[in-house]
Amino acid sequence: MADENTTGEGNQPQAVLAPETTPQEVTGVAAETQQQRRGRGGRGGGDRDRGGRGRRDDRRGRGNDEDGGEEFVEKLVHINRVSKTVKGGKRFGFAALVVVGDGKGRVGFGHGKAREVPEAISKATAAAKKAMVRVPLKEGRTLHHDGRGHFGAGKVTVRTAPPGTGIIAGGPMRAVFESLGVADVVTKSVGTSNPYNMIRATFAALTEQTSPKSVAQRRGKKVADLLRRGGASAEVAAADAEAIAE
């Protein structure tokens, strides 16, 4: 005997309600579906969702332009692998030391730790960008005067150099001066070879650097007056004062 809910040809189901479904239940399901659609619209669906995402992307873009408008020189100085013994074995991690500079007189360093090398480098780079310092440069290529830095067991000496000297430095110190934008400098490191202490000692020497312009402003004098104390004539001192730029 054929089913009452099917037709005689092909046994295709008819578009009829099931015996247990009432018109009131159908009306309730339709109302609930309409309410869900209205709820999605109320949460900002459709075009408003797309517009909101676009505004968030624009904000992220503006932030990247503000933070990353400058091109930085990033130098990876040291990577150290560390391990922690836990239940079941050892857990390995990595520590990275990175130096970041803009090549125009600003430089910073930072270190980061993570389970993976790329993440540790990213953390160190972000920390270095937040801790950048400005160092006055003579003619945009070398330091204004000699200096010494000390941190822990590390002692470094930095000296200004004439054009064509190059960067006479090794290890972590070279990365600092290359990122800083110094073209001519002579350095010497005595004591520890720990890259962390060498970097900190180098920054201690760089933070003590001053320019004739800043000294003249602090003393309430002109740059030419300071340069004439070395025995130079007024014309030469005036020309040198005009050529000096931080």
Secondary structure, 3 states (H helix, E strand, C coil): CCCCCECCCCCCECCCCCCCCCHHHHHHHHHHHHHHHHHHHHCCCCHHHHHHHHHHHHHHHHHHHHHHCCCCEEEEEEEEEEEEEECCEEEEEEEEEEEEECCCCEEEEEEEEECCHHHHHHHHHHHHHHCCEECCCECCCECCCCEEEEECCEEEEEEECCCCCCEECCCHHHHHHHHHCCCCEEEEEEECCCHHHHHHHHHHHHCCCCCHHHHHHHHCCCHHHHHHCCCCCHHHHHHHHHHCCC
